[in-house]
Amino acid sequence: MTVPLILCSLVLLICIFFSKALYKFGVPSLLIFLVIGMLFGSDGIVGIKFENYELVQQIGSIGLIFIMFYGGFSTNWKAAKPVATKSVLMSTLGVIITSVLTGVFCKFILKTSTLEGLLIGAVVGSTDAASVFSILRSRKLNLKNGLASLLEVESGSNDPMSYMLTITILSFMSNEAKKQSIFILICSQIIFGVLVGIVLAKIVSAILKKVNFEVEGMYPIFVMAIAVLSYSLSEWIGGNGYLSVYICGIIIGNSKIKHKRSLVSFFDGISWLMQIMLFFILGLLSFPSKMPDIIFPAVLISLFLIFIARPIATFGILTWFKVSLKEQIFISWVGLRGAASIVFAIFAVTHKAIIETDIFHIVFFIALFSVSIQGTLIPALAKKLDLVDDDMPVLKTFNDYKDDFNERLVEVRVTKENKCVNKAIVDLEIPDDILIVLIKRKNMIVHPRGSTVIEDGDVLVVGCNNLDKNYMECFD
């Protein structure tokens, strides 16, 4: 037991060290963790023998739960709302168009069967949010016209559609599907997934506003349990668990709840741990010695995705919204393939459907190719297309953004006429860029929390960049 623990610790430390060393160069963490996993694998320097696809599928499913929940939790809905329609169409119709075109390409050019070609298309149909936004954050790449929010919502919400397509095609390949049952499957996946996510999130948000846990550490544990429940309950009743957990994360993350900053820090750490674990073990599972056998079809599929399938989907949808040509070119280029695609490929491998191609290594190579080529060129392309906005920090498109504390500090005296009297801070309609730093109450100093109730006679020490009458209306 001691040796595996030492090995796990060393792997985490190595991943963290290389991630920090290459972070400033915009190298996606996904690529770093995958390569380290390959070095530890059967064909690598360490030579760990590992071929348990079923175990990786289970680990991948758990990892994606927390990655997708935090993806929703960190989405700033105020910034994303104006581009939500475009993002949702890209994450649904865009995935379908990309998957079908790729499937047709595989059938006629690579001579796969129809269903096997469509399966490959479905597996690589979604884009990778973690890689895209690690690049945007590390390079502080500020994008114009809400592009960061559009890409965030699209890449964070398109995995459920890719998952549904993958499961649907696998059911056809194993002769389990009927036209009526497939229609019911798709409808139930969407309806139950959305309902479970919304209902659970609303209940949890209400609980977090009203209920005080004696131990502050219970709040992240409580929300973590809800994330797992959202996925598992949705899957149990026939819904899409990934869709459910993503929606649940968006609603909770954009609600005024207690201890939100500590929850952000907690889930940020959990999300990174899941990414390291997931990407490393996917790299560990791969066999680089098998790459020469699949490199030709994998490169062709990669190029087709980058230059034909993704652009057709992007231009076919966004042209109707009068999105500029430069923006459409950039959005098309940022369609990175990543860990979710590899996990869905493992679903195909472990399914009882008979698959003739080495779909795991093909998809694995596509992800490596996409992240290493497309990912590293994103900053240069954004500057070339003049889409960089130096006036708007990219981090403000995320809920976990914390601005530099350069605010003015102003004292606000509360009287019984103020509407904030006898209300908890969490229940006040306070803008995101205003912060109650502390409360002077008689001869005491009160450190404010979301559950802290403001009393008559309190003096609020308020910090913000531009304190004006609009902000004062929160307290008057």
SULURSUL-V820464 format. One line per field, one symbol per residue. ss: DSSP state (a for helix, b for strand, c for the rest). phi: phi as a letter, one per 40 degrees, with the letter a starting at -180 (. if undefined). psi: psi as a letter, one per 40 degrees, with the letter a starting at -180 (. if undefined). A space follows every 50 residues. Layout:
BEGIN
ss: ???
phi: ???
psi: ???
END
This chain:
BEGIN
ss: caaaaaaaaaaaaaaaaaaaaaacccccaaaaaaaaaaaacccccccccc ccaaaaaaaaaaaaaaaaaaaaacbcaaaaaaaaaaaaaaaaaaaaaaaa aaaaaaaacccccaaaaaaaaaacccccaaaaaaaaaaccccbcccaaaa aaaaaaacaaaaaaaaaaaaaaacccccaaaaaaaaaaaaaaaaaaaaaa aaaaaaaaaacccccccaaaaaaaaaaaaaaaaaaaccccaaaaaaaaaa aaaccccccaaaaaaaaaaaaaaaaaaaaaaaaaaccaaaaaaaaaaaaa aaaaaaaaaaaaaaaaaaaaacccaaaaaaaaacccccaaaaaaaaaaaa ccccccccaaaaaaaaaaaaaaaaaaaaaaaaaacccbcccccaaaabcc cccccccbbbbbbccccccccccbaaaccccccbbbbbbbbccbbbcccc ccbcccccbbbbbbccccaaaacccc
phi: .ccdcccccccccccccccccbdccgcdcdcccccccccccdccccgcca acccccccccccccdcccccdcccccccccdcbccccccccbcccccccc ccccccccccgccdccccccccccccbbcdcdcccccccfccbcfgcccc ccccccbccdccccccccccccccfccbdcccccdcccdccccccccccc cccccccccbcbccbccccccccccccccccccccccgcccccccccdcc cccbccbcfcccccccccccccccccccccccccccbdcccdcbcccccc cdccccbbcccccccccccccfccccccccdccccccacdccccccdccc ccccbccccccccdcdcccccccccccddccccccfbcbccbdccccbcc cbcccbccbbcbccbccccccgbcdccccbdccbbccabcbfbbbbccbc ccccbcgcbccbbacbcbccccccbc
psi: dddddddddddddddddddddedeeehhdddddddddddeadeaddfhhh fgdddddddddddddddddddddehhddddddedddddddecdddddddd dddddddddefiiddddddddddediihddddedddddefghiiffdddd dddddeeedddddddddddddddefeiidddddddddddddddddddddd ddddddddddhhhdhdedddddddddddddddddddeeihdddddddddd dddeigiifddddddddddddddddddddddddddigdeedddedddddd ddddddecdddddddddeddefhidddddddddegiiaddddddddddde ieihhdigddddddddddddddcdddedddddddefehheehhdeeeide hhiigfiihhhhhhieeieehfiiddeighidfihhdihhhbfihhhiid ehhhiheihhhhhidghaddddedd.
END
